[in-house]
Amino acid sequence: MAPIMDVRKYAQKGLDTVIQITFEEFDLKIGYDTLIMSDGGEVGDPRTVFQM
């Protein structure tokens, strides 16, 4: 299972901030596994969402 990382503290630094997440193992299954990152102020309240 991939680690969960709280990136909220990085979102407040500015638009030029780079977030790097490294996984030792990340096994994608079609239609089941998704990595979602957002810059909303609260969990579940994203302004911009990146889905990979």
PDB file of N, H, CA, C and O in Angstrom:
ATOM      1  N   MET A   1       0.844  -1.174   0.000  1.00  0.00           N
ATOM      2  CA  MET A   1       0.000   0.000   0.000  1.00  0.00           C
ATOM      3  C   MET A   1       0.891   1.240   0.000  1.00  0.00           C
ATOM      4  O   MET A   1       1.902   1.284   0.701  1.00  0.00           O
ATOM      5  N   ALA A   2       0.518   2.227  -0.776  1.00  0.00           N
ATOM      6  H   ALA A   2      -0.303   2.191  -1.345  1.00  0.00           H
ATOM      7  CA  ALA A   2       1.299   3.460  -0.892  1.00  0.00           C
ATOM      8  C   ALA A   2       1.085   4.356   0.326  1.00  0.00           C
ATOM      9  O   ALA A   2      -0.002   4.373   0.902  1.00  0.00           O
ATOM     10  N   PRO A   3       2.123   5.101   0.718  1.00  0.00           N
ATOM     11  CA  PRO A   3       1.977   5.994   1.870  1.00  0.00           C
ATOM     12  C   PRO A   3       1.061   7.166   1.570  1.00  0.00           C
ATOM     13  O   PRO A   3       0.956   7.600   0.423  1.00  0.00           O
ATOM     14  N   ILE A   4       0.400   7.678   2.595  1.00  0.00           N
ATOM     15  H   ILE A   4       0.486   7.326   3.527  1.00  0.00           H
ATOM     16  CA  ILE A   4      -0.449   8.857   2.457  1.00  0.00           C
ATOM     17  C   ILE A   4       0.322  10.041   3.016  1.00  0.00           C
ATOM     18  O   ILE A   4       0.868   9.967   4.116  1.00  0.00           O
ATOM     19  N   MET A   5       0.369  11.133   2.260  1.00  0.00           N
ATOM     20  H   MET A   5      -0.074  11.193   1.365  1.00  0.00           H
ATOM     21  CA  MET A   5       1.149  12.297   2.668  1.00  0.00           C
ATOM     22  C   MET A   5       0.243  13.513   2.731  1.00  0.00           C
ATOM     23  O   MET A   5      -0.488  13.784   1.778  1.00  0.00           O
ATOM     24  N   ASP A   6       0.277  14.247   3.826  1.00  0.00           N
ATOM     25  H   ASP A   6       0.871  14.026   4.600  1.00  0.00           H
ATOM     26  CA  ASP A   6      -0.497  15.474   3.968  1.00  0.00           C
ATOM     27  C   ASP A   6       0.311  16.610   3.359  1.00  0.00           C
ATOM     28  O   ASP A   6       1.349  16.994   3.896  1.00  0.00           O
ATOM     29  N   VAL A   7      -0.168  17.154   2.229  1.00  0.00           N
ATOM     30  H   VAL A   7      -1.012  16.842   1.792  1.00  0.00           H
ATOM     31  CA  VAL A   7       0.581  18.197   1.521  1.00  0.00           C
ATOM     32  C   VAL A   7       0.007  19.579   1.773  1.00  0.00           C
ATOM     33  O   VAL A   7       0.434  20.535   1.125  1.00  0.00           O
ATOM     34  N   ARG A   8      -0.943  19.725   2.688  1.00  0.00           N
ATOM     35  H   ARG A   8      -1.289  18.948   3.215  1.00  0.00           H
ATOM     36  CA  ARG A   8      -1.555  21.032   2.938  1.00  0.00           C
ATOM     37  C   ARG A   8      -0.534  22.072   3.370  1.00  0.00           C
ATOM     38  O   ARG A   8      -0.655  23.235   2.983  1.00  0.00           O
ATOM     39  N   LYS A   9       0.465  21.699   4.155  1.00  0.00           N
ATOM     40  H   LYS A   9       0.563  20.755   4.469  1.00  0.00           H
ATOM     41  CA  LYS A   9       1.442  22.673   4.629  1.00  0.00           C
ATOM     42  C   LYS A   9       2.282  23.228   3.486  1.00  0.00           C
ATOM     43  O   LYS A   9       2.809  24.335   3.603  1.00  0.00           O
ATOM     44  N   TYR A  10       2.422  22.500   2.392  1.00  0.00           N
ATOM     45  H   TYR A  10       1.994  21.601   2.296  1.00  0.00           H
ATOM     46  CA  TYR A  10       3.197  22.967   1.249  1.00  0.00           C
ATOM     47  C   TYR A  10       2.390  23.895   0.351  1.00  0.00           C
ATOM     48  O   TYR A  10       2.969  24.759  -0.309  1.00  0.00           O
ATOM     49  N   ALA A  11       1.077  23.741   0.308  1.00  0.00           N
ATOM     50  H   ALA A  11       0.607  23.040   0.844  1.00  0.00           H
ATOM     51  CA  ALA A  11       0.234  24.525  -0.596  1.00  0.00           C
ATOM     52  C   ALA A  11       0.245  26.009  -0.253  1.00  0.00           C
ATOM     53  O   ALA A  11       0.002  26.837  -1.131  1.00  0.00           O
ATOM     54  N   GLN A  12       0.517  26.363   0.985  1.00  0.00           N
ATOM     55  H   GLN A  12       0.714  25.690   1.698  1.00  0.00           H
ATOM     56  CA  GLN A  12       0.484  27.755   1.406  1.00  0.00           C
ATOM     57  C   GLN A  12       1.759  28.511   1.051  1.00  0.00           C
ATOM     58  O   GLN A  12       1.802  29.730   1.219  1.00  0.00           O
ATOM     59  N   LYS A  13       2.786  27.842   0.573  1.00  0.00           N
ATOM     60  H   LYS A  13       2.751  26.852   0.437  1.00  0.00           H
ATOM     61  CA  LYS A  13       4.061  28.492   0.280  1.00  0.00           C
ATOM     62  C   LYS A  13       4.046  29.263  -1.032  1.00  0.00           C
ATOM     63  O   LYS A  13       4.874  30.155  -1.217  1.00  0.00           O
ATOM     64  N   GLY A  14       3.147  28.957  -1.937  1.00  0.00           N
ATOM     65  H   GLY A  14       2.474  28.233  -1.787  1.00  0.00           H
ATOM     66  CA  GLY A  14       3.078  29.686  -3.190  1.00  0.00           C
ATOM     67  C   GLY A  14       2.972  28.765  -4.390  1.00  0.00           C
ATOM     68  O   GLY A  14       3.121  27.548  -4.282  1.00  0.00           O
ATOM     69  N   LEU A  15       2.708  29.377  -5.541  1.00  0.00           N
ATOM     70  H   LEU A  15       2.586  30.366  -5.629  1.00  0.00           H
ATOM     71  CA  LEU A  15       2.497  28.604  -6.755  1.00  0.00           C
ATOM     72  C   LEU A  15       3.782  28.011  -7.315  1.00  0.00           C
ATOM     73  O   LEU A  15       3.724  27.079  -8.117  1.00  0.00           O
ATOM     74  N   ASP A  16       4.931  28.521  -6.917  1.00  0.00           N
ATOM     75  H   ASP A  16       4.978  29.279  -6.266  1.00  0.00           H
ATOM     76  CA  ASP A  16       6.192  28.003  -7.437  1.00  0.00           C
ATOM     77  C   ASP A  16       6.742  26.842  -6.604  1.00  0.00           C
ATOM     78  O   ASP A  16       7.863  26.392  -6.838  1.00  0.00           O
ATOM     79  N   THR A  17       5.976  26.361  -5.650  1.00  0.00           N
ATOM     80  H   THR A  17       5.064  26.726  -5.459  1.00  0.00           H
ATOM     81  CA  THR A  17       6.399  25.259  -4.796  1.00  0.00           C
ATOM     82  C   THR A  17       6.299  23.939  -5.553  1.00  0.00           C
ATOM     83  O   THR A  17       5.302  23.675  -6.224  1.00  0.00           O
ATOM     84  N   VAL A  18       7.319  23.126  -5.444  1.00  0.00           N
ATOM     85  H   VAL A  18       8.129  23.341  -4.899  1.00  0.00           H
ATOM     86  CA  VAL A  18       7.325  21.804  -6.065  1.00  0.00           C
ATOM     87  C   VAL A  18       7.114  20.769  -4.975  1.00  0.00           C
ATOM     88  O   VAL A  18       7.795  20.783  -3.950  1.00  0.00           O
ATOM     89  N   ILE A  19       6.167  19.875  -5.203  1.00  0.00           N
ATOM     90  H   ILE A  19       5.613  19.864  -6.036  1.00  0.00           H
ATOM     91  CA  ILE A  19       5.903  18.795  -4.263  1.00  0.00           C
ATOM     92  C   ILE A  19       6.388  17.506  -4.907  1.00  0.00           C
ATOM     93  O   ILE A  19       5.951  17.152  -6.001  1.00  0.00           O
ATOM     94  N   GLN A  20       7.280  16.814  -4.239  1.00  0.00           N
ATOM     95  H   GLN A  20       7.636  17.102  -3.349  1.00  0.00           H
ATOM     96  CA  GLN A  20       7.802  15.559  -4.755  1.00  0.00           C
ATOM     97  C   GLN A  20       7.390  14.446  -3.813  1.00  0.00           C
ATOM     98  O   GLN A  20       7.663  14.503  -2.614  1.00  0.00           O
ATOM     99  N   ILE A  21       6.731  13.430  -4.358  1.00  0.00           N
ATOM    100  H   ILE A  21       6.509  13.384  -5.332  1.00  0.00           H
ATOM    101  CA  ILE A  21       6.312  12.277  -3.579  1.00  0.00           C
ATOM    102  C   ILE A  21       6.997  11.061  -4.179  1.00  0.00           C
ATOM    103  O   ILE A  21       6.908  10.830  -5.384  1.00  0.00           O
ATOM    104  N   THR A  22       7.671  10.292  -3.356  1.00  0.00           N
ATOM    105  H   THR A  22       7.743  10.480  -2.376  1.00  0.00           H
ATOM    106  CA  THR A  22       8.378   9.110  -3.828  1.00  0.00           C
ATOM    107  C   THR A  22       7.725   7.869  -3.236  1.00  0.00           C
ATOM    108  O   THR A  22       7.492   7.794  -2.030  1.00  0.00           O
ATOM    109  N   PHE A  23       7.434   6.904  -4.088  1.00  0.00           N
ATOM    110  H   PHE A  23       7.622   6.965  -5.068  1.00  0.00           H
ATOM    111  CA  PHE A  23       6.838   5.646  -3.655  1.00  0.00           C
ATOM    112  C   PHE A  23       7.835   4.522  -3.870  1.00  0.00           C
ATOM    113  O   PHE A  23       8.488   4.457  -4.912  1.00  0.00           O
ATOM    114  N   GLU A  24       7.952   3.651  -2.905  1.00  0.00           N
ATOM    115  H   GLU A  24       7.421   3.704  -2.059  1.00  0.00           H
ATOM    116  CA  GLU A  24       8.753   2.453  -3.116  1.00  0.00           C
ATOM    117  C   GLU A  24       7.995   1.487  -4.009  1.00  0.00           C
ATOM    118  O   GLU A  24       8.589   0.771  -4.816  1.00  0.00           O
ATOM    119  N   GLU A  25       6.682   1.474  -3.858  1.00  0.00           N
ATOM    120  H   GLU A  25       6.199   2.055  -3.203  1.00  0.00           H
ATOM    121  CA  GLU A  25       5.856   0.593  -4.675  1.00  0.00           C
ATOM    122  C   GLU A  25       4.493   1.243  -4.844  1.00  0.00           C
ATOM    123  O   GLU A  25       3.890   1.699  -3.873  1.00  0.00           O
ATOM    124  N   PHE A  26       4.016   1.283  -6.068  1.00  0.00           N
ATOM    125  H   PHE A  26       4.507   0.912  -6.857  1.00  0.00           H
ATOM    126  CA  PHE A  26       2.694   1.837  -6.348  1.00  0.00           C
ATOM    127  C   PHE A  26       2.110   1.026  -7.488  1.00  0.00           C
ATOM    128  O   PHE A  26       2.447   1.251  -8.650  1.00  0.00           O
ATOM    129  N   ASP A  27       1.246   0.092  -7.167  1.00  0.00           N
ATOM    130  H   ASP A  27       0.972  -0.090  -6.222  1.00  0.00           H
ATOM    131  CA  ASP A  27       0.679  -0.832  -8.143  1.00  0.00           C
ATOM    132  C   ASP A  27      -0.684  -0.325  -8.584  1.00  0.00           C
ATOM    133  O   ASP A  27      -1.649  -0.399  -7.824  1.00  0.00           O
ATOM    134  N   LEU A  28      -0.770   0.190  -9.809  1.00  0.00           N
ATOM    135  H   LEU A  28       0.014   0.250 -10.426  1.00  0.00           H
ATOM    136  CA  LEU A  28      -2.037   0.699 -10.329  1.00  0.00           C
ATOM    137  C   LEU A  28      -2.892  -0.429 -10.880  1.00  0.00           C
ATOM    138  O   LEU A  28      -2.400  -1.326 -11.564  1.00  0.00           O
ATOM    139  N   LYS A  29      -4.161  -0.369 -10.575  1.00  0.00           N
ATOM    140  H   LYS A  29      -4.561   0.359 -10.019  1.00  0.00           H
ATOM    141  CA  LYS A  29      -5.134  -1.290 -11.144  1.00  0.00           C
ATOM    142  C   LYS A  29      -6.137  -0.438 -11.895  1.00  0.00           C
ATOM    143  O   LYS A  29      -6.685   0.512 -11.335  1.00  0.00           O
ATOM    144  N   ILE A  30      -6.380  -0.759 -13.133  1.00  0.00           N
ATOM    145  H   ILE A  30      -5.935  -1.530 -13.588  1.00  0.00           H
ATOM    146  CA  ILE A  30      -7.237   0.061 -13.988  1.00  0.00           C
ATOM    147  C   ILE A  30      -8.592   0.296 -13.315  1.00  0.00           C
ATOM    148  O   ILE A  30      -9.300  -0.648 -12.964  1.00  0.00           O
ATOM    149  N   GLY A  31      -8.935   1.578 -13.144  1.00  0.00           N
ATOM    150  H   GLY A  31      -8.360   2.345 -13.430  1.00  0.00           H
ATOM    151  CA  GLY A  31     -10.223   1.945 -12.585  1.00  0.00           C
ATOM    152  C   GLY A  31     -10.315   1.902 -11.064  1.00  0.00           C
ATOM    153  O   GLY A  31     -11.370   2.213 -10.511  1.00  0.00           O
ATOM    154  N   TYR A  32      -9.236   1.526 -10.370  1.00  0.00           N
ATOM    155  H   TYR A  32      -8.378   1.274 -10.819  1.00  0.00           H
ATOM    156  CA  TYR A  32      -9.327   1.397  -8.919  1.00  0.00           C
ATOM    157  C   TYR A  32      -8.396   2.326  -8.150  1.00  0.00           C
ATOM    158  O   TYR A  32      -8.812   2.898  -7.143  1.00  0.00           O
ATOM    159  N   ASP A  33      -7.159   2.495  -8.588  1.00  0.00           N
ATOM    160  H   ASP A  33      -6.821   2.030  -9.407  1.00  0.00           H
ATOM    161  CA  ASP A  33      -6.186   3.293  -7.835  1.00  0.00           C
ATOM    162  C   ASP A  33      -6.018   4.667  -8.462  1.00  0.00           C
ATOM    163  O   ASP A  33      -5.820   4.776  -9.672  1.00  0.00           O
ATOM    164  N   THR A  34      -6.095   5.704  -7.662  1.00  0.00           N
ATOM    165  H   THR A  34      -6.257   5.616  -6.679  1.00  0.00           H
ATOM    166  CA  THR A  34      -5.956   7.077  -8.135  1.00  0.00           C
ATOM    167  C   THR A  34      -5.177   7.875  -7.100  1.00  0.00           C
ATOM    168  O   THR A  34      -5.374   7.713  -5.895  1.00  0.00           O
ATOM    169  N   LEU A  35      -4.291   8.737  -7.585  1.00  0.00           N
ATOM    170  H   LEU A  35      -4.131   8.868  -8.563  1.00  0.00           H
ATOM    171  CA  LEU A  35      -3.602   9.679  -6.714  1.00  0.00           C
ATOM    172  C   LEU A  35      -4.242  11.033  -6.952  1.00  0.00           C
ATOM    173  O   LEU A  35      -4.212  11.540  -8.073  1.00  0.00           O
ATOM    174  N   ILE A  36      -4.824  11.632  -5.913  1.00  0.00           N
ATOM    175  H   ILE A  36      -4.848  11.221  -5.002  1.00  0.00           H
ATOM    176  CA  ILE A  36      -5.507  12.918  -6.035  1.00  0.00           C
ATOM    177  C   ILE A  36      -4.791  13.930  -5.154  1.00  0.00           C
ATOM    178  O   ILE A  36      -4.569  13.688  -3.967  1.00  0.00           O
ATOM    179  N   MET A  37      -4.432  15.066  -5.746  1.00  0.00           N
ATOM    180  H   MET A  37      -4.613  15.262  -6.710  1.00  0.00           H
ATOM    181  CA  MET A  37      -3.831  16.167  -4.997  1.00  0.00           C
ATOM    182  C   MET A  37      -4.649  17.412  -5.274  1.00  0.00           C
ATOM    183  O   MET A  37      -5.071  17.643  -6.407  1.00  0.00           O
ATOM    184  N   SER A  38      -4.878  18.222  -4.239  1.00  0.00           N
ATOM    185  H   SER A  38      -4.535  18.035  -3.319  1.00  0.00           H
ATOM    186  CA  SER A  38      -5.637  19.457  -4.426  1.00  0.00           C
ATOM    187  C   SER A  38      -5.044  20.552  -3.558  1.00  0.00           C
ATOM    188  O   SER A  38      -4.251  20.287  -2.655  1.00  0.00           O
ATOM    189  N   ASP A  39      -5.440  21.792  -3.845  1.00  0.00           N
ATOM    190  H   ASP A  39      -6.084  22.007  -4.578  1.00  0.00           H
ATOM    191  CA  ASP A  39      -4.910  22.928  -3.092  1.00  0.00           C
ATOM    192  C   ASP A  39      -5.986  23.634  -2.283  1.00  0.00           C
ATOM    193  O   ASP A  39      -5.865  24.824  -1.993  1.00  0.00           O
ATOM    194  N   GLY A  40      -7.029  22.917  -1.920  1.00  0.00           N
ATOM    195  H   GLY A  40      -7.127  21.950  -2.155  1.00  0.00           H
ATOM    196  CA  GLY A  40      -8.091  23.504  -1.113  1.00  0.00           C
ATOM    197  C   GLY A  40      -7.653  23.703   0.329  1.00  0.00           C
ATOM    198  O   GLY A  40      -6.710  23.063   0.796  1.00  0.00           O
ATOM    199  N   GLY A  41      -8.336  24.586   1.023  1.00  0.00           N
ATOM    200  H   GLY A  41      -9.102  25.105   0.644  1.00  0.00           H
ATOM    201  CA  GLY A  41      -7.999  24.879   2.413  1.00  0.00           C
ATOM    202  C   GLY A  41      -8.439  23.815   3.385  1.00  0.00           C
ATOM    203  O   GLY A  41      -7.866  23.688   4.467  1.00  0.00           O
ATOM    204  N   GLU A  42      -9.452  23.043   3.016  1.00  0.00           N
ATOM    205  H   GLU A  42      -9.917  23.147   2.137  1.00  0.00           H
ATOM    206  CA  GLU A  42      -9.985  21.992   3.878  1.00  0.00           C
ATOM    207  C   GLU A  42     -10.036  20.683   3.105  1.00  0.00           C
ATOM    208  O   GLU A  42     -10.120  20.679   1.877  1.00  0.00           O
ATOM    209  N   VAL A  43      -9.984  19.582   3.827  1.00  0.00           N
ATOM    210  H   VAL A  43      -9.916  19.585   4.825  1.00  0.00           H
ATOM    211  CA  VAL A  43     -10.122  18.272   3.202  1.00  0.00           C
ATOM    212  C   VAL A  43     -11.495  18.187   2.549  1.00  0.00           C
ATOM    213  O   VAL A  43     -12.502  18.495   3.187  1.00  0.00           O
ATOM    214  N   GLY A  44     -11.548  17.771   1.287  1.00  0.00           N
ATOM    215  H   GLY A  44     -10.730  17.521   0.769  1.00  0.00           H
ATOM    216  CA  GLY A  44     -12.807  17.666   0.565  1.00  0.00           C
ATOM    217  C   GLY A  44     -13.273  18.958  -0.065  1.00  0.00           C
ATOM    218  O   GLY A  44     -14.351  18.989  -0.659  1.00  0.00           O
ATOM    219  N   ASP A  45     -12.497  20.034   0.042  1.00  0.00           N
ATOM    220  H   ASP A  45     -11.621  20.009   0.524  1.00  0.00           H
ATOM    221  CA  ASP A  45     -12.870  21.329  -0.530  1.00  0.00           C
ATOM    222  C   ASP A  45     -11.747  21.830  -1.451  1.00  0.00           C
ATOM    223  O   ASP A  45     -11.117  22.846  -1.158  1.00  0.00           O
ATOM    224  N   PRO A  46     -11.497  21.129  -2.552  1.00  0.00           N
ATOM    225  CA  PRO A  46     -10.397  21.517  -3.432  1.00  0.00           C
ATOM    226  C   PRO A  46     -10.753  22.685  -4.338  1.00  0.00           C
ATOM    227  O   PRO A  46     -11.897  22.813  -4.774  1.00  0.00           O
ATOM    228  N   ARG A  47      -9.779  23.530  -4.618  1.00  0.00           N
ATOM    229  H   ARG A  47      -8.850  23.426  -4.264  1.00  0.00           H
ATOM    230  CA  ARG A  47      -9.932  24.569  -5.636  1.00  0.00           C
ATOM    231  C   ARG A  47      -9.426  24.039  -6.970  1.00  0.00           C
ATOM    232  O   ARG A  47     -10.073  24.221  -8.001  1.00  0.00           O
ATOM    233  N   THR A  48      -8.285  23.391  -6.951  1.00  0.00           N
ATOM    234  H   THR A  48      -7.760  23.243  -6.114  1.00  0.00           H
ATOM    235  CA  THR A  48      -7.713  22.779  -8.140  1.00  0.00           C
ATOM    236  C   THR A  48      -7.389  21.335  -7.798  1.00  0.00           C
ATOM    237  O   THR A  48      -6.792  21.067  -6.756  1.00  0.00           O
ATOM    238  N   VAL A  49      -7.771  20.408  -8.654  1.00  0.00           N
ATOM    239  H   VAL A  49      -8.256  20.626  -9.500  1.00  0.00           H
ATOM    240  CA  VAL A  49      -7.538  18.992  -8.390  1.00  0.00           C
ATOM    241  C   VAL A  49      -6.687  18.407  -9.504  1.00  0.00           C
ATOM    242  O   VAL A  49      -6.964  18.611 -10.686  1.00  0.00           O
ATOM    243  N   PHE A  50      -5.657  17.685  -9.116  1.00  0.00           N
ATOM    244  H   PHE A  50      -5.432  17.520  -8.156  1.00  0.00           H
ATOM    245  CA  PHE A  50      -4.823  16.964 -10.069  1.00  0.00           C
ATOM    246  C   PHE A  50      -5.056  15.486  -9.834  1.00  0.00           C
ATOM    247  O   PHE A  50      -4.813  14.991  -8.733  1.00  0.00           O
ATOM    248  N   GLN A  51      -5.525  14.769 -10.848  1.00  0.00           N
ATOM    249  H   GLN A  51      -5.723  15.171 -11.742  1.00  0.00           H
ATOM    250  CA  GLN A  51      -5.708  13.328 -10.722  1.00  0.00           C
ATOM    251  C   GLN A  51      -4.713  12.636 -11.636  1.00  0.00           C
ATOM    252  O   GLN A  51      -4.602  12.961 -12.818  1.00  0.00           O
ATOM    253  N   MET A  52      -3.990  11.676 -11.073  1.00  0.00           N
ATOM    254  H   MET A  52      -4.079  11.412 -10.113  1.00  0.00           H
ATOM    255  CA  MET A  52      -3.005  10.931 -11.850  1.00  0.00           C
ATOM    256  C   MET A  52      -3.287   9.466 -11.732  1.00  0.00           C
ATOM    257  O   MET A  52      -2.572   8.650 -12.314  1.00  0.00           O
TER     258      MET A  52
END
